[in-house]
Amino acid sequence: MANLGSSTVMLTGAGGALATAIAQELEDAGAQLVLVGRGEALARAADRFPATEVIDVDLADPACVEQLRRVKVDTLIHTTGDYAQQDAQKATDQDLREMFDSNMLTLFHAVQGVLPGMIKQKDGLIMGVSAGQAARLSGPKAALYTASKAAVAAYVLSVHDELKAKGVRGIVLYPMGAIDTPENREAGLKWEETIDPRGLAKSVAHALTRPDRAHVTELKVYPDH
């Protein structure tokens, strides 16, 4: 098991299926948690996992940045995001804004919140959750989703290249398939076609413990079929 006893990890999207699996793995590894989310999902996560801070905030609102800057962390794991399908010819400006706000703008604000502290302490790690479609640069009926998740990857990797000399590193997580959630099962996806969120969480914890000279920048996790 990974040992993260000296880490304080900010986890966004707290209460979601992936974030819950990651929170459990991080807690088992000894990390201190800062949970960021909204409403009932965040409350459930806070009841389940002890956290040094619980922050109910809209990450699409630029006002959140100052609130996040009050918390000292050395790792950010950003799971906040959304998925939607639409025919390319029917997509609207509103669809575009909503998808990029949910997947990219929230990441931008979270990073802006934690980055000053990470640079000051010369140590930090930022993980963004992209998607298999973005890794392949292809997603039928999901052009806007794919583009927004590709932006997530490009942003995290660019931050890594810019700031690694100052001690701040980046990792992109690519779930190479749908995650096994109640919603996806209701949608008809079969168990063998989906990725176990617990397996994803173990991969995340492993990546967080890699030394600088063996740093993982891109992590692809596939369903076992």
Residue, then its C-alpha position, 0 to 999 in steps of 0.5 A: m500500500a502507498n504511504l502518504g502519511s506526510s501528504t495533505v491532499m485537496l480532493t475536488g468533486a468530493g462525494g462522487a464515485l471516483a472521488t469517494a474511491i480515491a478518498q478511501e485509498l488516501e485515507d488508508a494510506g495515511a493522507q490528510l484530506v481537504l474535501v471540496g464539493r457541493g451540497e449533499a454529496l460533499a456532506r456525505a463525504a464529510d460524514r464518511f471521511p475525516a478531513t482537515e477542511v471541508i469546503d463547499v464552493d462552486l469551482a466555476d465561480p472565480a470567487c472560489v480562488e481566494q477561499l482555496r488559497r487559505v488552505k495549505v496543501d501539497t497535492l490537488i486531485h481534481t475530479t470535478g467534471d461532467y459528461a454529455q452527449q450531443d450530435a455535433q451539428k446540434a451542439t450550441d454555444q451554451d453546450l460549449r460553455e457548460m462543458f468547458d466550465s464544468n471540466m476546464l474552468t473548475l480545474f483552472h480555478a482549483v489550480q489557481g487556488v493551490l498554486p501560490g502555496m505550492i510554489k512558495q513551499k517548492d513542492g506540489l503535485i496536481m492531478g487532473v482527470s481527463a478521459g479516454q476519448a481525450a487520449r485518443l482525440s476522438g469521441p463520437k457524439a461527444a465532441l465537446y466533452t472530448a475537447s474539454k477533457a483534452a484541454v484538461a490534459a494539455y493544461v496539466l502537462s503545460v503547468h508541469d513543464e513550466l513549474k517542475a523546476k520549482g517543485v510543482r509537478g503534474i499528472v493526467l489520469y485517463p480512465m480509458g473507459a466508463i467508470d463503474t457507477p450506479e448511473n452507468r449501470e442504469a444506463g446499461l453498461k456491463w460490469e466487464e466494460t467498465i473500470d473499477p473505481r477502486g482500481l483507479a484509486k489504487s493507481v492514483a495513490h501509486a502515482l502520487t508516491r513516485p519520486d521526482r526521477a520516476h515521475v508519472t505524467e500520464l496514467k492510462v487505466y483500462p477496463d480488464h476485458 
